[in-house]
Amino acid sequence: MVGSEVSQKINKINKLRGVLAIAPTVTAIVIASGLTGMYHTLEWSVFDQWLRLRTKEARDSRVVIVEVGESDISQLGQWPMSDGTMAELLTQIKQQEPRVIGLDFYRDLPQGTAAQHRRLAQIFRTTPNIIGVEKAINEQIKASPILKALGQVAMADFVIDSDGKVRRALNLAGFDNGEVGFGLGTLTALMYLEQEQILLTDGAKPTEKILGQTKISALTSNAAGYVNADTAGFQTLINYRGGEDSFIHISLTDVLQGQIPNDIFRDRLVLIGATAPSLNDFFYTPYSYGSQADQRMPGVYIHGNIASQLIATVLDDRKMLQGISEPGEWLWILGWSLVGGSLGLVSLQMNLLDQDLWNSLKFKLLETVMPIGMLFTSSYLLFLGGYWLPTVAPLLALVGTNLVVTGFYHQNQKRIAFIDDLTKIANRRYFDHFLEQQWLKCQRDNQDLALIFCDVDFFKVYNDTYGHKAGDSCLQQVALALRDSVRGHDLAARYGGEEFVVVLPDSNTETAKVIAQRIRAKLQEMQIPHAGSQASQYVSISMGIASVYHNRAISTTELIEVADKALYQAKSQGRDRAVVSEAPG
């Protein structure tokens, strides 16, 4: 009883070791596959879904968007708007003393009369909190020369992922000429926070910035859903607040006509930009999906989201989104791989998979759905806490390890079902199955099939002389001799007791005689003492040989009977030999 309990514990330990071996292997395969970029589109889709699932946040009243829509362009009667119109717009906004004004229009050339241009230039020169834009990456578009000279210019560039969506903010970038450029949303947010005495400083690492008391980490090239991404400059994930409903917004026409609420701009961050479809300043974001794929977000609102997240992170303790280190991600994937393997092992140890089909299906569904649900729930909760971790990769690791563990278990069970416990060669059950297969094959392909029936000589005497433990060891050595003597496609099996059988596909009696001689020679080399044997001083074996066409056998049963008769003849002739059954006359 104690031995049985120890055996069961050892078996459990071996199964656990199997999981601990399988899980890292599956994890390594999943990670290596992920490094090719196989999953990034799916990981981005999960990121988008998490953003859309979140509870709608309150409107950020610190940011105001002045929209230039189609009706505004019609009202103006021209585009671009003249310098005079822009001067009037800025004058109206300045009257309420906003903290910062971001002008999301390229204004490198004068528009309108010289007088209008002089008026706008005067406003630019006397308003240090106005920020213009330039396109600094790839195809460049210059900013207003006046604002450029004053150092009041930001980048309007967005980082667009390969699926066409904007998920990253280019907060700042260094250029070959030594200049450092800030994104429009970032620079306007920093200027807004300066009035709170909150400044941006360098962190302990090049990938860190400190804004007030808040540490901001740059996105790395292999974070979360990204693989070898170009993360030049200082990029962060955009923790979108939302679209137009997330900010105060008003039309250009209303501002020009003075139809604006009192203090709508006062002490706020104001962004002015195009929302007219004809101006095509629109981008795909995580909110563009399915049938709404054409619902792109105006660039000015993306800048608004970038500005809002920086301000809210510092003042409201709103979470920035970030990934974790690559080793951390690998451990995350490995952890879920172990979960999948462990659940598979638990289900197998409970033997629930051996119950009826319906119970097996129900439990397998629970075993699969529960950990997947836990994975997605954990990923979502971490996302709400500010961390975007891979979801697809751990999902594949979880399911993959579960399937591999289950597969190995069933393969092992199958192996156990067909292997003799004592001798570790095929058992009678597998012999019957194998012989039937080879019989059908030889009939189909018109090939011969040989059989060697074996019996250990005077085995009962051996047991009586040396004891049953030695008898078991003797059978194990005989099985080893058989296994080492047959060819790769042959089968050596224990038939029962001290009887063994060898199946030789596509072989005649002559080939069988050669194999039988190998077996005898191998057993003789072992020199297993057998004092009670009347055939040899060592353990020996008697063999009977038969084949399908030599003996004209018409069934597997008849083939076995013929080989058994040949074995009887070998015994009657003095044992320790192989006898070929005579062909019928």
ABEGO torsion letter per residue (X at the ends): XAAAAAAAAAAAAAAAAAAAAAAAAAAAAAAAAAAAGAAAAAAAAAAAAAAAABBBBBBBAABBBBBBBAAAAAAAGBOBBBAAAAAAAAAAAAAAGBABBBBBBBBABBBEBAAAAAAAAAAAAABAABBBBBBABEBBBBBBAAAAAAGBBBBABBBBBAAGBBABBBABBBBAAGBBBBBAAAAAAAAAAAAAGBBBBBBABAABBBBEABBBBBBBAABEABBGBBABEBBBBBBBAEBAAABBBBBAAAAAAGBBBBGAABGBBBBBBBABAAAGBBBBBAABBEAAAABBBBAAAAAAAAAAAAAAAAAAGBBBBBBBBAAAAAAAAAAAAAAAAAAAAAAAAAGAAABBAAAAAAAAAAAAAAAAAAAAAAAAAAAAAGBBBBAAAAAAAAAAAAAAAAAAAAAAAAAAAABBAAAGBBBAAAAAAAAAAAAAAAAAAGBBBBBBBBBBBGAAAAAAAAEAAAAAAAAAAAAAAAAAABBAABBBBBAEEABBBBBBBGBBAAAAAAAAAAAAAAAAAAGBBBAABAABABBBBBBBBBBAAAAGBABAAAAAAAAAAAAAAAAAAGEGBBBBBBBBX
